[in-house]
């Protein structure tokens, strides 16, 4: 089997995929120091030359009578030497296939002329050379160089026979019959075309199959790499979703806990009932934070498969949406924020992921207002229009107060809001207004008429 070259000549392609037998052969040759195509071809050429010399020496010597071969000593030595030299040309069969073809066919001319009156000899080297040329050369070059080699052998064989009979006469009783006849030459020419063409065709078939296998393997590797990339992207998206959910829940509730804890600290010595009420609010906020975190983690871990995760039948709570916006505002008021809620228009259903997005944006905006502009009034407006739902959260920015856009510490709130808005195809605006306020605005497109609420936006969440 001749490997298709996939790198520079002289360097073997990876043969580990050709089967366990081929792998074992490669390992054995590597241990012998034969790691390149050139080294292995040289070893093959030497081994075949030795076997050829021994075999033909026996055939034309001690076994000559049994096989009916009767050559003079000079012709016998020339025949054996030329055949061995022909085997040695295989040392360049893969590094320089055209040269190998010309050398092996040129020597074949002399081999045929040496024994033309006794037998027709066509050894392994010439067949192997054409096979290798078919496997390694492009089809156009194979036709040019293979056709040239065949033409030279067919044309030069009778000339070489005539010249050799002059230089080395067969001698009486030693195969001294007439030289290469026209019939013998014609039959030899036909056999040359058939045998050499078949060997080259087998080489082309092997090369084509190996190229197809390599192409399939490359496509499989590309598909696997794409699948791994998709998996990595899915993991990153899940991480972002988890970070977003945890940030939204934790930031909202922990901000409230800090506010109530500070109030309890101020009131503990002068207003014990008020301090007690603040501590109870801390406890309630802590319980809500714990329940919310359990809900988030439970949803993220629930993949429908058995195993660790939420207990069967556990109530993870409803997914928050715009219907819970008034509760969110009420919780902010209990924390001491001056929040006003305005709702206009007839409510209609949005996709669940859009409802969650609106709720989380409002939650994050209220947390930012509490953190960066404490004590300032906050106005929340929710408007249901024919084409979209518009949510806005506006609060004044006090003198010296750090804004979410560039204050004492950069957070992930605005980035999370933008990611959520992009996820559902909504438009988000967040930044300072000309009237000295900070405004967060979210516009959620209304689902198309006659479609389910999830039709327009559910695909964006997947």
URURQUI-V682500 format. One record per residue. N is the residue number from 1. PHI is phi in radians with two decimals (* if undefined). OMEGA is omega in whole degrees, 0 to 359 (999 if undefined). NEAR is the number of other C-alpha atoms within 8 Angstrom. Layout:
n: <N	N>
phi: <PHI	PHI>
omega: <OMEGA	OMEGA>
near: <NEAR	NEAR>
This chain:
n: <1	2	3	4	5	6	7	8	9	10	11	12	13	14	15	16	17	18	19	20	21	22	23	24	25	26	27	28	29	30	31	32	33	34	35	36	37	38	39	40	41	42	43	44	45	46	47	48	49	50	51	52	53	54	55	56	57	58	59	60	61	62	63	64	65	66	67	68	69	70	71	72	73	74	75	76	77	78	79	80	81	82	83	84	85	86	87	88	89	90	91	92	93	94	95	96	97	98	99	100	101	102	103	104	105	106	107	108	109	110	111	112	113	114	115	116	117	118	119	120	121	122	123	124	125	126	127	128	129	130	131	132	133	134	135	136	137	138	139	140	141	142	143	144	145	146	147	148	149	150	151	152	153	154	155	156	157	158	159	160	161	162	163	164	165	166	167	168	169	170	171	172	173	174	175	176	177	178	179	180	181	182	183	184	185	186	187	188	189	190	191	192	193	194	195	196	197	198	199	200	201	202	203	204	205	206	207	208	209	210	211	212	213	214	215	216	217	218	219	220	221	222	223	224	225	226	227	228	229	230	231	232	233	234	235	236	237	238	239	240	241	242	243	244	245	246	247	248	249	250	251	252	253	254	255	256	257	258	259	260	261	262	263	264	265	266	267	268	269	270	271	272	273	274	275	276	277	278	279	280	281	282	283	284	285	286	287	288	289	290	291	292	293	294	295	296	297	298	299	300	301	302	303	304	305	306	307	308	309	310	311	312	313	314	315	316	317	318	319	320	321	322	323	324	325	326	327	328	329	330	331	332	333	334	335	336	337	338	339	340	341	342	343	344	345	346	347	348	349	350	351	352	353	354	355	356	357	358	359	360	361	362	363	364	365	366	367	368	369	370	371	372	373	374	375	376	377	378	379	380	381	382	383	384	385	386	387	388	389	390	391	392	393	394	395	396	397	398	399	400	401	402	403	404	405	406	407	408	409	410	411	412	413	414	415	416	417	418	419	420	421	422	423	424	425	426	427	428	429	430	431	432	433	434	435	436	437	438	439	440	441	442	443	444	445	446	447	448	449	450	451	452	453	454	455	456	457	458	459	460	461	462>
phi: <*	-1.79	-1.19	-1.28	-1.17	-2.05	-2.54	-1.11	-0.98	1.66	-1.99	-1.27	-1.20	-1.15	-1.81	-1.18	-1.68	-1.50	2.18	-1.14	-1.11	-1.14	-1.12	-1.12	-1.11	-1.08	-1.09	-1.09	-1.17	-1.09	-1.12	-1.44	1.54	-1.69	-1.80	-2.07	-1.08	-1.11	-1.12	-1.21	-1.18	-1.12	-1.12	-1.09	-1.09	-1.12	-1.08	-1.18	-1.13	-1.11	-1.08	-1.12	-1.10	-1.15	-1.12	-1.25	-1.10	-1.22	-1.16	-1.65	-1.95	-1.03	-1.72	-1.05	-1.12	-1.09	-1.68	1.28	-1.75	-2.33	-2.02	-1.17	-1.06	-1.14	-1.16	-1.12	-1.12	-1.13	-1.09	-1.16	-1.14	-1.13	-1.15	-1.16	-1.12	-1.07	-1.15	-1.16	-1.13	-1.17	-1.10	-2.01	-1.16	-1.84	-1.38	-2.48	-1.01	-1.04	-1.08	-1.08	-1.06	-1.16	-1.16	-1.21	-1.32	-1.09	-1.20	-1.12	-1.03	-1.22	-1.09	-1.11	-1.15	-1.17	-2.10	-1.01	-1.46	-1.96	-2.88	-1.86	-2.01	-2.41	-1.50	-1.15	-0.99	-1.21	-1.16	-1.15	-1.13	-1.22	-1.07	-1.12	-1.08	-1.11	-1.42	-1.94	-1.57	-1.01	-1.05	-1.10	-1.17	-1.06	-1.11	-1.15	-1.30	-1.15	-1.11	-1.11	-1.11	-1.11	-1.09	-1.11	-1.16	-1.12	-1.34	-1.54	-1.05	-1.14	-1.16	-1.13	-1.13	-1.14	-1.17	-1.22	-1.20	-1.38	-1.33	-2.24	-1.04	-1.08	1.51	-1.16	1.28	-2.26	1.19	-1.55	-1.20	-1.11	-1.28	-1.18	-1.39	-1.13	-1.16	-1.08	-1.12	-1.15	-1.10	-1.11	-1.11	-1.12	-1.16	-1.08	-1.08	-1.20	-1.18	-1.18	-1.10	-1.13	-1.10	-1.16	-1.11	-1.10	-1.08	-1.10	-1.10	-1.09	-1.11	-1.10	-1.09	-1.17	-1.13	-1.12	-1.11	-1.10	-1.14	-1.10	-1.15	-1.15	-1.14	-1.11	-1.14	-1.14	-1.12	-1.14	-1.11	-1.15	-1.12	-1.13	-1.13	-1.09	-1.11	-1.11	-1.13	-1.13	-1.13	-1.12	-1.11	-1.18	-1.12	-1.10	-1.12	-1.12	-1.08	-1.14	-1.11	-1.11	-1.12	-1.07	-1.20	-1.15	-1.08	-1.11	-1.27	-1.19	-1.06	-1.09	-1.06	-1.13	-1.10	-1.19	-1.13	-1.13	-1.13	-1.09	-1.11	-1.27	-1.65	-1.08	-1.65	-2.04	-2.61	-1.09	-1.05	-1.15	-1.12	-1.10	-1.10	-1.15	-1.15	-1.09	-1.16	-1.04	-1.10	-1.13	-1.12	-1.09	-1.12	-1.10	-1.09	-1.10	-1.11	-1.13	-1.13	-1.10	-1.10	-1.08	-1.10	-1.10	-1.13	-1.18	-1.57	-1.44	-1.91	1.42	-1.83	-1.19	2.39	-1.03	2.74	-1.09	-1.10	-1.06	1.37	-1.18	-1.56	-1.48	1.55	-1.27	-1.28	-1.16	-2.65	-1.19	-1.18	-1.65	-1.11	-1.13	-1.12	-1.09	-1.13	-1.09	-1.11	-1.15	-1.14	-1.13	-1.43	1.73	-1.41	-1.60	-1.93	-2.09	-1.99	-2.09	-2.11	-2.33	1.52	-1.51	-1.08	-2.51	-1.36	-1.94	-1.09	-0.93	-1.16	-1.24	-1.07	-1.08	-1.05	-1.08	-1.09	-1.17	-1.12	-1.09	-1.09	-1.18	-1.13	-1.16	-1.11	-1.13	-1.10	-1.15	-1.39	-1.73	-2.40	-1.12	1.44	-1.48	-1.21	-2.16	-2.02	-1.91	-2.19	-2.21	-2.16	-1.69	-1.80	-1.17	-1.80	-2.86	-1.82	-2.07	-2.06	-2.43	-2.26	-2.21	-2.55	-1.16	-1.82	-1.21	-1.09	1.39	-1.33	-1.39	-1.59	-1.09	-1.35	-2.96	-2.00	-1.21	-2.57	-1.43	-2.08	-1.88	-1.10	-1.13	-1.09	-1.12	-1.10	-1.14	-1.11	-1.12	-1.11	-1.14	-1.08	-1.87	1.26	-1.67	-1.85	-2.12	-2.20	-2.55	2.88	-1.28	-1.73	-1.21	-1.58	1.46	-1.92	-1.86	-2.18	-2.04	-2.18	-2.24	-2.05	-1.88	-1.10	-1.39	-1.03	-1.13	-1.13	1.41	-2.00	-1.26	-0.98	-1.49	-1.07	-1.41	-2.04	-1.14	-1.10	-1.23	-1.49	-1.43>
omega: <183	180	176	182	175	179	182	178	180	179	183	171	180	181	183	182	185	179	183	179	179	179	179	178	179	179	179	179	177	179	177	180	181	187	182	178	181	181	181	178	178	179	178	181	180	181	180	178	179	179	179	181	180	183	181	175	177	183	182	180	183	183	185	182	180	182	177	180	182	181	172	182	181	179	179	179	179	181	180	181	179	180	178	178	177	177	181	179	179	178	180	188	179	178	179	183	179	179	179	178	182	180	185	178	176	177	178	176	181	179	180	179	182	185	185	182	184	186	173	186	175	189	181	185	184	177	180	179	179	175	181	178	177	183	189	184	169	188	180	179	178	179	182	185	177	178	178	180	179	181	180	180	180	184	188	184	179	178	178	179	180	180	182	179	176	183	181	180	181	180	182	178	181	179	185	179	180	181	184	181	179	180	179	179	181	178	179	179	178	180	178	182	183	185	182	178	178	179	179	179	177	178	178	180	179	180	180	179	181	177	178	178	179	179	178	179	178	178	178	178	178	178	179	178	178	178	178	178	178	179	179	179	178	178	179	178	179	177	178	179	179	179	180	181	181	179	183	182	185	183	182	185	181	175	177	178	181	179	182	178	177	179	179	179	180	186	189	182	186	179	184	176	178	178	179	178	178	179	177	177	175	180	180	178	178	178	178	179	180	179	180	179	176	179	181	182	180	179	181	182	185	179	178	181	178	179	180	181	180	178	181	180	180	179	182	178	181	175	183	180	183	177	178	182	179	176	178	178	178	177	178	178	179	176	178	180	177	185	177	181	176	178	179	178	179	182	173	187	171	174	180	181	177	176	179	180	180	180	182	178	177	180	181	180	178	178	179	179	180	184	189	179	183	178	180	178	181	179	179	181	178	185	175	178	182	185	186	171	183	179	177	176	186	175	176	176	181	180	177	180	178	181	179	182	182	183	184	183	178	180	181	185	182	178	178	178	180	179	179	180	179	182	184	179	180	178	181	173	180	180	181	177	183	182	177	178	173	186	172	181	180	178	182	180	178	177	182	181	178	178	177	182	184	189	187	191	184	179	180	183	183	999>
near: <3	8	10	10	9	5	7	6	9	9	9	12	9	5	10	8	6	7	7	7	6	10	12	8	8	9	8	8	11	9	7	6	6	10	9	9	13	12	9	11	13	12	9	10	13	10	8	11	14	9	8	12	12	8	8	9	10	10	11	12	7	7	9	12	8	6	7	6	11	10	12	9	6	7	12	11	8	9	11	12	9	11	15	13	10	15	15	12	12	14	12	13	15	14	9	8	14	9	9	13	16	9	10	14	13	11	12	13	12	12	12	13	14	11	13	11	10	9	7	8	7	7	7	7	10	14	11	9	14	15	14	14	17	17	16	12	9	7	8	6	9	12	8	8	10	13	9	8	12	11	8	10	12	12	8	9	12	11	8	11	15	10	8	11	10	7	6	8	8	11	8	6	5	9	11	10	5	6	9	11	7	6	6	8	11	8	8	10	9	8	8	11	9	8	9	11	10	8	13	14	10	11	16	12	9	11	14	8	8	10	9	8	8	8	8	8	8	8	8	8	8	8	8	8	8	8	8	8	8	8	8	8	8	8	8	8	8	8	8	8	8	10	8	9	9	10	10	12	11	10	10	12	12	10	11	12	11	8	9	13	11	8	10	13	8	9	11	11	6	6	8	9	6	10	14	10	8	12	11	8	9	12	8	8	11	11	8	9	12	8	8	9	11	9	10	11	8	11	8	8	8	9	5	4	5	4	4	4	7	8	5	4	4	6	4	8	5	4	6	9	12	9	6	9	10	8	7	9	11	8	8	13	10	7	9	7	13	10	11	9	10	8	7	7	7	6	5	5	5	10	13	10	10	11	12	12	13	12	13	10	10	12	11	13	10	12	11	10	12	11	8	11	15	8	8	12	10	14	12	12	11	12	10	12	9	5	6	10	12	13	13	13	14	11	13	11	12	7	4	4	9	9	10	10	6	8	9	5	5	8	6	7	9	9	7	9	13	9	8	9	13	9	9	14	10	11	9	11	8	9	8	8	8	5	4	8	11	13	13	12	11	14	11	12	9	9	13	6	4	4	7	6	11	10	10	9	14	11	7	8	8	4>
